[in-house]
Amino acid sequence: MATASDLNAWFRVHRRARQPRLRLVCFPHAGGSAQLFQSWPALLPADVEVLAVRYPGRQSRLLEPFAQDLPTLADEIHTALEPYLDLPLALFGHSMGSAVAYEVALRLDARGLAPARLLVSGRVAPHRAAGTDLHTGDDEALIAAVRQLGGPGPDVYDDPELRELILPALRADYRLVETYRPRQPRPLRSPITAYAGESDPHCPPDGVRAWSELSGPGSFEYRPFPGGHFYLAPFEAELLADITARLA
């Protein structure tokens, strides 16, 4: 049985109110960390608590083994959420995090605890994802793919020591998402909002809109932003304003 310390390791919790009305659980991209969401509480209503997911194998969980596969990772996060189910949850995931958030939402939905909303970003619907195998290739190909996305801090790969430290987590995450290929994913009862950068080559509009097939009838919205895969950095304030409106 998981201990309290085990469960607490999964989330970095940002509290801005003693009695929040809702918890927003945030799932980072491949190679990402909970730090991606550290500025979000200041841009959200004071009664929304932010839980940023900490994937194993990096930062404070550096010595822990990587997840076996994406459904197993979702199982573990779902278990770790148990102490936080006293309030409604909304889930936000970026890129790989969208797939993990969707799988966690499925598990909550099966218990009659459907999230108030699933917010997916920078990823097409699971059944529309193109097959890739970068996790099986060499380091240079993987790093080149990450640089092409224009994500935060690509210069870390220029430092041999930092590169050795962070590359295993990046490769492990790519393995998770590249081997996750549900052919007939199940729809949720939760409404879904999908976000994407208009110039993100990995997120064609039809693939992003396919998330509508996984939401309840009439409960899907698509919101594009200018920019590429990591549009959410320059448009953070606008994105958080949109999320706030949808969580009202």
Residue, then its C-alpha position, 0 to 999 in steps of 0.5 A: m500500500a502506498t504511504a502518504s510520503d509516496l503519494n506526496a511525491w507525485f505532486r507539487v502543490h501550489r495553494r493560494a486559498r485555504q478553501p479551494r473550490l477546484r483543483l487543476v491537475c497539470f501534466p508536463h510534456a515529455g522531458g518536462s517537469a512540474q516546474l513548467f506550471q510554477s507561475w500558473p497560480a498567480l494567473l488563476p483565481a485564488d480558489v483554484e489549487v494547482l497540482a503539478v505532476r512530478y513524473p518519476g526519474r527526474q528532479s526530486r525523483l531522480l533515483e526512482p525508476f521510469a514508468q513502465d508504460l503510459p497506462t501504468l503511469a496513469d494508474e499510479i497518478h490516479t492512485a496518488l490523487e486519492p487524497y485530493l478527491d474531496l474537491p472537483l478536479a480539472l485536468f490539463g496536459h501539454s503534449m505527452g501530458s495530454a495523453v496521460a491526463y486523458e488516461v487518468a480522466l478515464r480512470l476517474d470517470a470509471r469511478g463516477l468521478a469524471p473531471a469537471r473538464l479535460l484540457v488538452s494542449g499540443r497533441v492530437a487525439p490519441h487515435r490520430a497520433a502518428g507512429t514514431d520511434l525516436h526513443t529507439g534511435d540515437d541521442e542526436a536524432l532525439i535531441a534534434a527532434v526536441r530542438q525542432l519543437g522549440g521547447p524551454g531550455p534547449d541549451v541544456y543539451d549543449d552541456p555534457e553533464l546536464r545532457e547525461l542527467i536529463l537525456p534518460a528521462l527524455r528518452a523514457d518519456y518518448r518511449l511512453v508516448e510512442t508506444y501508446r497507441p490506443r486504436q479505439p479509445r473510450p469517450l469521457r463524460s467530461p467536456i474537453t477543450a483542446y489547445a494548440g499552436e497554429s504553426d505546430p506541425h505536429c498538431p494539424p487542426d483536424g487531428v486536434r479536433a478529433w478530441s471531440e470524438l472522446s468528449g460528451p455530445g456537444s461538449f468540445e471546444y477547440r482554441p488555437f493560439p499563434g505560435g508553435h508547439f510551445y505557444l503556451a510560453p509566450f501566450e501564458a496569460e492568454l491561455l490561463a485567462d481562457i482556462t479560467a473562463r472555462l473553469a468558472 
